[in-house]
Amino acid sequence: MKKLNILALMVFLAAVVGVFTLNNRTTLEIQTRVMALLSPFIHSSAAIEESVRNATIPDIDPSVLRQDNERLQIEVEKLRVIAQKYNQALEEINQLRGQLEFKKSSPLNMTAARVVRRVSTSWWNTLIIDKGLLDGLGTDTPVITAEGLIGKTGKMAPHMAEVILLTDETCHVSAKVDGTLEQGILSGERGGLDLMPDLRLKYLNRSALISPGAAVVTTGEGGVFPAGLLIGRVKRFEVKDITGEAVVEPAVDLSQIRHVFLLDIQKEAGAMPR
């Protein structure tokens, strides 16, 4: 562009700015005429912008959008199920690896079993495992996990057995508070279906000095459970009319049991490490 044209354009712009910044009747009239002169160009520019906008946004059928959305939701749900199964399989593998390492490192003679059935109405009382009489098991066989004692076998079948859990009020274990001379009988108590019942170690001295967190282990008396199996830890000590009682939290999460070990007490080689 020539210098003269540039100079003329600058003068014109300055004049327009000056006109639009003034504030009197004359400049108002000039502004009105200029706006009238420019209005066709403004409308043309707006129309062009609208046509460009319409050209860049294609018309979309709502039914197609709905179908695409439903398809994507189905795919997301499939991926969620796959991820859940993967996490479950990974958890199962980790548990099996931990159980295998425990069996290798333990001095106890044991048989591995898998939980195959639990009933909601007896969730805190019993469970069913996939080993039985023909697998060399018998009634009153101690049942443990890598974390500690969970109960003993009850009714038997050729390749299936009932496990009576510690939280069942009919399961009695001779136990003591580790590091003290206090011992008594531990059992579960009747509770609701939703909350795990407490374990109670009864017939302790009323004046016993028992601290929360103290380990509770089997004494070996009675001939069912070998000595030294970890049962749980003291939550609190309660003084009753005649004796004292320790409320015990199980060492094993009894709501999440999937694999167990059954001890052969005839070949028992030592106490379970704690």
N, C-alpha and C positions, 0 to 999 in steps of 0.2 A: 504494500500500500504506500502511495506517495505521501511525502511529508505534509503536503498541503491538505490532503484528505484527512490525515490523522489530526492535524491542527483543527480542521473544521469540525470533526467529530468531538474533539475535546471541548471546543467552544459550545457545541450544541448540548452536550451533557451538562456542562456547567450551567448553561442557561436553564435547562430543565430542572436541575437541582435547585437553582436559585428561585425559580418560579414556584416550585412546590414547597419551599420553606418560608416564603413570604406569607403575610397574613393581613391582606386588605382586600377591598372589593375588586380592585383591578386584577390582582393576582388570582383571586378566586374565580373570576370570569375566565382568565387564561387557563387556569387548571381545568375548568369544566370543559373548555373547548379541546384541550389536549387529550383529556380522558375520552371524550367523544371520538376524537380522531384515532386513538389507540384501541378502543374497545373492540373493533372487528378482529384485530390481531390477537387480542387476549382471548376472545371466544374461540378463534381458530386454534390457538395453542391448547386450550382446554380440551377441545374436541379431539385433537391429535393424541394427547396424553390418554384420554379415555379409550380411544381405539387401540392404542398400543397395549394398555392394561388388559383389555378384553382379549386381545390376540395372544397374550402370554399365559392366560389362565383358561385352560380348556374346560368345557362343560363336562361334569362328572355325574354319572347316574347314581342317585342315592342307593339304589338296590345293589349296585356293584360295590359301593363303599361298605354296605352292610355285610355282603358276602365276604369281602376281604377281611373285615374285622372279625367275623365269626371264624374264618379260616385261621387267622393269626392267633385267636384265643385258643383254638384247638391245639395248635402247634405249641403254644406256651404251656398248656396243660400237659401235653406229652413230655415236654422237656422237664417239667416239674416232677412228673412221675419217675422219669429216668434218673434224675438227680437224687430223688429220695431212695430209689432202689440201690443206686451206687453208694450212697452214704450208709445204707443198712448193710450192704455187702462188705464195705470197708470196716465198719464197726464189728461185724461178725468175724472177719479175718483177724482183726486186732485182738479180739477176745480169745479166739482159738490160739493165736500165737502166745498170748499171755498164759493161757491154761497149759499149753505144751511146755513152756519154759518152767512153769511152776512144778509140773509133774516130774520133769527131769531133775530139778534141783532139790525136790523134797525127799526126805528119807522114808516117807510113808509109802506103804504098798497100797495102791489105789486103782480103781477102775473108772474110766471116764464115761459119762452119760450125758444125754441131751434132754432138756425139758420139752415134752411133746404136748402137754395139755395143762391148762389152768382154768378153773371155773371161777367166775366173778363172785358167786355166793360163798365160796370157800377159799378166796384169794389168799388170805393170811393164815390159812390152816394147812392146806395141802397142795401138792402139785404132782404131776405124773411124769416119770422119766422112761426112757426107751431101753432100760436094762432090767432083767428079772431073774427068776430062779435058774433058768437054763444058762444064764451068764455068770453063775457062781455066786449070786447074791442071796441074802437071807433077811429075815425080819430083824429090825433093830440095828441095821448097819448104819454107822455114822455117815452123814452126808455133809461135804464141805465144798468150798470154793477156794480160790487162791487168797481170799480175804479173811476167811474164817468159817466157823461152824454154822450150818443153816438148819440142821435137824437130823432125822433118822428115818429109815424106811419103815413102812407099815405093811399094808396088804400087798401081796406079791402075785404076779402072773408069770408065765414062761419067759416073756421078753418085755415085761413092763412092771413098774413098781410105783407104789404111792410113797411120797415123801411127806412125813409129818413135820411141819416147820416149827421152829422155836417159838413163834408167836401163837401157836396153838396152845390152849390152856391145858391140854392133856400131855404135852411134851415136857417132861421134867428132867433137869440136868443138874448133877452135883457140880457146883461151881464155887470159885473163891475170887476175892479181890486180890489181884496180883500185888505182891509187895507187902501184904498184911497177913495176919492169921485168921482173918474173917472169911468164913465159908458158909454156904447154905444151899438151898434148892432154888434153881431158877426155872421159871416157866412163863408162858405168855398169859395174857388175860383176854377175856371176852371183849371184843371191840366192834366198831362199825366196819362197814365194807369199804369206806373211802380212806380212812386213816389207819395207818399201821399201829396195831396195839403195842403197848409198852411191854418190855421184858422186866420181870421183877425178881430180884434175888432176895429171897425171904430168909427169916430165922437168923438174922445177924444180931450182934449185940447192940442194944439201944445206945450205948456210949461209944460205939465204934467211930474212929476218926477216918472217914472215907472222903476223899476229895473228888470232885468232878473231873472226869477224864481218865480216872484210874482204869486199867485194863481188867476185864473179868474173863477168867479162863476156866476150863474144865479141871476137876480135881483127879479124875480117873477112878473115883469110887463108884460102885454100882455095876461095873463090868461092861457097860455099854459104850461109853466114850473114853478114849485114851486121855491121859493127863496132858495138859498144856495147850489144848485147842482154844484159840481165841474165839470168844463169844461176842464181845462188844466192849463198850466203855461206859462208865458210870455217868449218868446225866445229873442225878441228885440223890441225896440220902434222906430218907424219911423216918422219923421216930414214931413208932406205933405204941399201942398200949403195953405190950409185953416185949416185943422185939423191934429190931430195926429192919428197914427194907431199902435196897438200892434199886433205883429205876435205871435200867440199862438200855443203851442204844445199840442195836445189833451192828456188828462189824460189817455185815454184808447188806447191801441194798436188796431186800427181799422182793421188791417189786420188779426188779430187772434181771432176775435169774434166767439164764439160758443154757448154761453148761455147768455140770457139777462133777464131783468126784466122790466115789464111795470107798470107804476105808475097809481094808481087810484086817480086822483087829487081831486075827490069829497070827498074821505075819507082820504085825506092826513093829517097825524098827526103831521108833523114837517119837518124841513129841513134835508137834507141828511148830515150826519156827514162828516167832511173832515179830 
